[in-house]
Amino acid sequence: KRQVSTQSTGISKGDMGLEVVDNAFRPISTLLGFPLDQIKFIFCMFSAYPFAYAWKNLSSTTSKHIFSIFVGVFFSVISFGLWGWFHAWLSSTVVYVLLSLKIPNSHVYAVIFCFGYLAVSHIYRMYTDWMGWTMDFTGSQMILTVKLSTFIFNYHDRLSKEDQVSPECRPFIIRSLPSLLPFYGWVFFFPGFLAGPYCEFLTYQRASDLTLYPDRKVPNTNDQAFRKIGHAALCFVFLFIGIKYFPTTYLNTPEFMYTNSTLYNHIYVIPVSYTHLTLPTKRIV
């Protein structure tokens, strides 16, 4: 029998060149009892808030695109390893090239490529890390597949008459293929790059050049941001408490199976289910 060691350590195969980063997060991982890769992922998710504040206050559209690419690649490297960003760059570049060729049914080929790339990535992961729970690029690639699919069809909608396009899709029709800088800025847009949600390309572009807002003035969103941070922190605390005080190992004890009341067991399973799905226990396969 083979023991999946990466599940207990939380170190992905792509992290071998990032020992300095791993060593910085390892004490936190040990203290909280969370796998190392999940600690790094959570760090990036919370770091998106101050980075987003900086992005919002940049003066030029070009600087926003460059900043978005830099931070998105940074998050990918921290979370998925040194080459974690490469899959997002490669798949988005192929889609861009296919659309720029303007061959018949190019949108069909682009969609097939997107989902084919994602399918092959999942199959490869199952082959190399069967029953493992190590963080890798396939999570963010699913989000990117949704983004690229909407980009493909929004660009294809320019060929249709406006009354043939559904009303909810008309505001997002892409009339001309953008240059690579805003395209990559949208691909690596860090607030939703790792786990979503995705945004339409034109929404990102209009937010970057301020045409999304009345009088080109960015509204104050600090209250909404702090509420989201508080909600995320509360979920994290609940998860930590659940792991510590509601261990999954208790489900296999005679006390749980034969002594406790049915009502107590049903109540106990609720936090256990949450913590088990989020942070699975070590498994032998």
Residue pairs with C-beta under 8 A, 6 or more apart in sequence:
1 284
1 285
2 285
3 284
3 285
4 129
4 130
4 131
4 132
4 283
4 284
4 285
6 12
6 13
6 129
6 132
6 134
7 35
7 132
7 133
7 134
7 280
7 282
7 283
8 35
8 282
9 35
9 36
10 29
10 34
10 35
10 36
10 37
10 38
10 39
10 134
10 135
11 22
11 36
11 37
11 134
12 37
12 80
12 81
12 134
12 135
12 136
13 81
13 128
13 134
14 80
14 81
14 82
14 83
14 84
14 136
15 21
15 22
15 37
15 81
15 82
16 81
16 82
17 81
17 82
18 77
18 78
18 81
18 82
21 40
21 78
22 36
25 36
25 39
25 40
25 43
26 36
28 34
28 39
29 35
29 36
29 39
32 39
32 240
33 243
33 244
34 42
34 279
35 133
35 134
35 279
37 79
37 134
37 135
38 135
38 279
40 78
40 79
40 135
41 79
41 135
41 194
42 236
43 78
44 75
44 78
44 79
44 194
45 194
45 195
45 232
46 229
46 232
47 75
48 71
48 75
48 190
48 191
49 225
49 228
49 229
51 71
51 190
52 190
52 191
52 225
53 225
54 67
55 64
55 67
55 68
55 71
55 190
56 218
56 221
57 218
58 64
58 67
61 182
61 208
61 209
62 181
64 185
64 208
65 181
65 182
65 184
65 185
65 208
66 181
66 185
68 185
68 186
68 188
68 189
68 190
69 184
69 185
69 188
71 188
71 190
72 85
72 88
72 187
72 188
72 189
72 190
72 193
73 85
73 188
74 190
75 190
75 193
75 194
76 84
76 85
76 88
76 137
76 140
76 188
76 193
76 194
77 84
77 85
79 135
79 140
79 194
80 135
80 136
80 137
80 140
81 136
84 136
84 137
85 188
87 117
87 121
87 137
87 141
88 137
88 140
88 141
88 144
88 187
88 188
88 193
89 184
89 187
91 113
91 114
91 117
91 141
91 144
91 145
91 148
92 144
92 148
92 183
92 184
92 187
94 110
94 113
94 117
95 110
95 113
95 114
95 148
95 151
95 152
96 177
96 180
96 183
98 106
98 109
98 110
98 113
99 106
99 107
99 110
99 152
99 155
99 177
100 177
103 109
107 152
107 153
107 155
107 156
110 148
110 152
111 149
111 152
111 153
114 145
114 148
114 149
114 152
115 145
117 141
117 145
118 138
118 141
118 142
118 145
121 137
121 138
121 141
122 138
125 136
125 138
129 136
130 285
131 283
131 285
133 280
139 194
139 195
140 193
140 194
140 195
143 192
143 193
143 194
143 195
143 196
143 198
144 187
144 193
146 196
146 198
147 186
147 187
147 198
147 199
147 201
150 172
150 198
150 200
150 201
151 174
151 201
153 169
154 169
154 172
154 173
154 174
154 200
154 201
154 202
155 174
155 177
157 165
157 169
157 170
157 173
157 174
158 173
158 174
158 175
158 176
162 170
165 173
171 202
172 200
172 201
172 202
172 203
174 201
174 202
178 201
178 205
182 204
182 205
182 208
183 201
185 204
185 208
186 199
186 201
186 204
186 205
189 199
189 204
192 198
192 199
203 212
206 212
207 213
210 216
210 217
210 218
213 219
238 271
238 274
239 274
239 275
239 278
239 279
241 271
242 271
242 272
242 274
242 275
243 275
243 279
246 268
246 271
246 272
246 275
247 272
248 272
248 275
248 276
248 281
249 281
250 256
250 268
250 272
251 269
251 272
256 265
256 268
260 268
